[in-house]
């Protein structure tokens, strides 16, 4: 009731702009991004971290992008099987599973792959690095406008690389590079430490890992993200109270606004 129930989507707005031009992931939360466009069409980039349903199924319901005057460039991690971006999305978004294919969305759409490395998306420089997560190639992203930096590692299973120094998972090079010195780290916190042994096989991290990664990387604020779907509001409050600064720790809520 307080934290919200939509799945992963983060809209990024540059200072001085009236609407987002970069959106990270297209879970059901992307429906809310239409409100940020103020009645106008979305014109910008949607960058997917991976192709799991909870990061994609909001795409055809993003009203500001599904209209004749929209201009959308959608990118997803290059797939090991060589399938094109639009073919990959269409596996779950086409009949008989869904009535509309991705290439039937209204407006001007392009579908492309992204590889590990650094590139420019409009006003933002984005670094992509592959991170371990079960069931498909998954990227974390580091977004900067030259003044502020956001690290986004939304689905992450560091325990597959070993227990690490504290049993929470390995603080590996990709995670450290993405998070290093960031103003904000938005990180997978589906689990807590006492749940790791039982549930880490599903591909997620503990909130304790996210906070310690932030501390090791001198991050100013860690946002605990991708909450366990059975976690109720009071339990999330209690998890938030486990951590004391530094870094500052915030449990993500729907429509949370961070000014960097």
N, C-alpha and C positions, 0 to 999 in steps of 0.2 A: 504493500500500500504506500510506503514511503520511498523505497529505493527504486521501484518500478520493475517491469517485467520484460521490456523489449530486449532483443539480442543485439549483438555488437555493431555499433556504428558511431564514429566520431567525426564531427564536422569541424573543419579548420578554416578560420576566417582571418585574413590579414588585416592589420590595423589600417583604418581608413576605408575598407571595403564595406559594402552594405550586406553582403551575403557570402556564404562559403564558396570557395573555388576548389577545395580539396576535401574529399570525404574518404575516410579510412574504414573500409568494410561496409557491407550492405545487408546487415541483419535487419530485423524488423524495426529497429530504431531509426533506420533511414527515413521512415515515413515522417518522423518529426522534423526532418531537415527541410521539408517543404515550407514549414512555418518560418524558417530563417531566411527564406528567399523572398519574403514579403510580397507574395503574389506574382513574382516574376519567374521565368523559366530558369532552371539550373544551367549554368554554363561553366563547366570545369571538369575535374578529374575525379573518378572513383577508383580507389586503389584497394584491391582485395589482398588480404593477408594469406588466405587459402580458400578452399572451395566447400568447406563444410556448411551444412544447411543453415546453421545459426549465424553465418556470416554472409549469406547470399539471398535468403528467401524474401528479404524486404525489397529487393531490386525492382520488381514490376509494380510495386505499390508506392514508389517514390514519385508522387504526383508532379513535382516541379521538374522532373526529368522526362516523364512520359507525356510530352506535349509537343506540338508541331514546331515550336520555336526553341526547344532545348538544344544544347550542344554538349554532348557528353563523350569523354574519352575514358573508357574503362580498361584497367590493366589488372592482370593477375599473374601469379608466378608461372614461369615457363614450365610446361608439363613434361615429365620424363618420357612419355610415350609419343611426343611430337605433335599431339593434337593441337589445333589452333585454339585461340582463346574463345571464340564464339562457339566452336564445337564442344569445348569442355563445359561451358555454361549450359549449353542446350541439352546436355545429358540429363539434367535435372529440371530444366525449364523448357519443356516442349511437350506436346501430346504424347502419350496419354496422361502424363503427370501434371501438365499445366497447359492451358489453352493457348498461350502466347509464347512464341519463341523470342529469344533475346534480340534477334535481328528484325523483329516485328514491332519493337517498342517505337513509339512516335518520337519525332525529332531527329536530329543528326547524331548518330552513335557510331563510335569506332571501338573495336575490341582488339586488344594487343597484349602481348606477353611482356613481362618485365623480368630481368635477370639480376642476380646479385651485383651490386655496384652502386654508383651514384649518378643521378640524372636530375634534370630540371623539369618540374611540373608547374608551369606558370611562374608565380612569384616564389615558389618553394623549391629548395634543394632537398632531395630525398635520397637517403642511403638505404639500400635493401640488403639484408643479410638473412641467410637461411638459418632457422632455429629448429630444434627437435620438437616434433608434435606428432601424435599418432595419426596415421591414415591419410597421408597426402602432403605434398610439398608445402611448407609454411614459411613465410617471411615475417621478420620484424622490420619496422621502418623507423628511421630517424629523420625528422622533418625540421628544417630550419629556414628562416627568412633572412638570415644574416645577423639577427639580433637575439632571437630566442630559439630554443631548441626543445622539441617534443620527441621523446622516444616512445614507441608503440610496440609492445611485445605482448600481444593479447592472448595467444595460445602457445604454451611453452611447457615442455616436459624435460627439464634438465636432469632428472634422475636417470634417464636412459643413458646418460654419459657417465654414470657413476654417482655415488652418494655425495661426492664433494667433501669439503673439510668439515661440514657440520651436519651431514646426513640429509640436507635439503635438496641436493643436486649440485652438479658442477657449475661453477661460475666460469663458463667457457668464453672463448675469444669473441664469438659473434655477439653474445649478450653484453659483454663488457664494452665492445666497440659501439654498439647501438646506444647504450645508456650513459657512456662516459661524459660526465659534466653536464648532463641535460638539465634544463629547468624543471621539466616534468617527465616522469616515467610512468606511463600507463601500462600496467603489467597484469597478466593472468594471476588471479588469486582465488581460483575456484575451490581450492582446498586449504586446510590448515594442517599444521605439522602432524597432529595425531591421526589424520585421515590418509596420509601419504601411503603407508604400507598397504592399505586396503584399496585405494582408488587411483593411485598415480598411473596405473596401467591404462587408464582412459586417456591419458595424454596431457595432464595439467599440472600446474605448480601450486605450491603452498604460498599463502600470503607472507609467511616468514621469509621465504626465499626472495620474494619481490622486494621486501624492505631491506634485506641484507645486501642484495644486488645494488639497490639504490645507495646504501651507505658506502659500499666499496667503490662506487663510481662517482661519489660526491654529487649525487643528484639532489636538487633542492626539495622536490616534492615527489612522493610516490602515490599514485592513484591505484588502489586495489580494484581490479576490473574482472569481468566475466565471472560473476558470483555463481556459486553452486545453485542450481535451479530449485533445490529444496530448502534453501536458506531463507529464513523469515527475517523480518526487519529487526527484531530484538537481537537475534543472533548476529546479524551484521554489525549492529551497534557494539556488541560485546567484542567482536573481532577487532573493530577499529580501536577499541580501548586497550588492546594488547600492546600497542606500539607507542613509544614516546620518541619525540624528536631528539636529534636529527636523524634522518630527514623528516620533514612533515609528512604525515600519512593521512590520506583521505580515502574513504570507501566510496566508490563511484555511485552516484545516484542518477536516475534518468533526468536529462535536461541540465545536468551540472555544467556550469560555465566556468572556465579557467581563463584568466587574463594573464598572459606572459609578458 
